[in-house]
């Protein structure tokens, strides 16, 4: 069985999704989270479940019709890169990448949480 690795950004994506949905429907938020985690667990046995991704070397797997698990896979590991709503821009534009990098740096030095 292949090892699963979640990038911090993918974990943050799930927390943001749950936070957003739970404002109106806490039960649905929990179901979405559970479905994402269950689907990711299946990737360990079926790493080619997703279709080829928009970025070379990635794959995408749709969950709940509105969410996409972006991942990389090889014989040893499946790396969950992002969990995105299908309305989100993916791959990010150069401007979005720059803002994300700036925000990550600010988090590392304790300027934002």
Secondary structure as GFF3:
##gff-version 3
##sequence-region A 1 113
A	DSSP	beta_strand	3	6	.	.	.	ID=ss1
A	DSSP	alpha_helix	8	22	.	.	.	ID=ss2
A	DSSP	alpha_helix	26	43	.	.	.	ID=ss3
A	DSSP	beta_strand	51	52	.	.	.	ID=ss4
A	DSSP	beta_strand	59	63	.	.	.	ID=ss5
A	DSSP	beta_strand	67	73	.	.	.	ID=ss6
A	DSSP	beta_strand	77	85	.	.	.	ID=ss7
A	DSSP	alpha_helix	94	108	.	.	.	ID=ss8
###
